[in-house]
Amino acid sequence: MDILNDVVLTTRIRFARNIKGRRFPNNMIDKQRKEVLEYISNGVKDKYNVLELNNMDEVTKNSLFETHVISKELLDGNYSALIIDEEKNITAMVNEEDHLRIQAFENGFNIDKAYENITSFDNYLSSKLDYAYSESYGYITACPTCIGTGMRVSVMLHLPALEKIGALNKIFNEITNLGISVRGMYGENTNGEGAIYQISNQKTLGITEQDIIEQVKQVTNYVVKQERKARDILKDKLEVKDDIFRSYGILKNAYIMSKKEAMRLLSNVRMGINMDEIKDIELNKVDKIIKNIGKNTLRKNMKEHFGREQENVKRAEYIRENV
């Protein structure tokens, strides 16, 4: 199976679910948030670990955000938690915008596997918890745009060539007209750092889960095709080749590196690998570096606590050791 990992970094499917008879998290006081957390924890604790964010240190919490496991909303909320099934790359955020935000992750473009895993997990949760559901509208959610299936399929795309030839806005306008939203690397109101963007379905009501999957598959395949065409256009341009190898050289030798600069350089190197210019580093190694260069993730993995002035030094050190 072609998972299109030259362009697609990850696939995520998310289900929004709420507990029947309870207020949505944004309308709950702390006592009510605690009650929902206890209800969900008691329902699943025999099979899964429930990690309360109040019991986590700041570095661990912020690292989970940097690596896309949790959202900013969960990070900032009281009586919030994370349910994890590490074996199947499944998590559930408790007391985020909804009582439950269930997520399944896969590397590359693998919607079918993510859907199989999240459906199995959701079936288990629904056997233990009383979901808010309407025969007329489907799953009841805090945001009206999620009502119905409560399902979002998100694909993380690396689009450096389209960015370099100035075609991104045209492509994004086309897919937005097809009912697909476009966000930056860390979601709504963020930029496409390192030419990385998220696309996801907008519509969840009056459409089946399989319809959503098919729509996202078609749009993703279209964007992948356009990015590959753009790379072919750039392949023989010396200034592009020069940029790729300069980026590689800086990553291998720099002693100070901001996250913004690192993402730009890693983006160039990743494109260079896929254009068959750079042959002595594997794609999955670059993807791992991209995932691990956030400040808190560096602190967690290096088991060191360093201040802002040392962050860029430690980042450069980590990158030198891994490229």
Secondary structure, 3 states (H helix, E strand, C coil): CCCCCCCEEEEEEEEEECECCCCCHHHCCHHHHHHHHHHHHHHHCCCCEEEEHHHCCHHHHHHHHHCCCCCHHHHHCCCCEEEEEHHHCEEEEECCCCCEEEEEEEECCCHHHHHHHHHHHHHHHHHHCCECEECCCEECCCCHHHCECCEEEEEEEECHHHHHCCCHHHHHHHHHCCCEEEEECCECCCCCHHHEEEEEECCCCCCCHHHHHHHHHHHHHHHHHHHHHHHHHHCCCHHHHHHHHHHHHHHHHCCCCCHHHHHHHHHHHHHHHHCCCCCCCCHHHHHHHHHHCCHHHHHHHHCCCCCHHHHHHHHHHHHHHHC
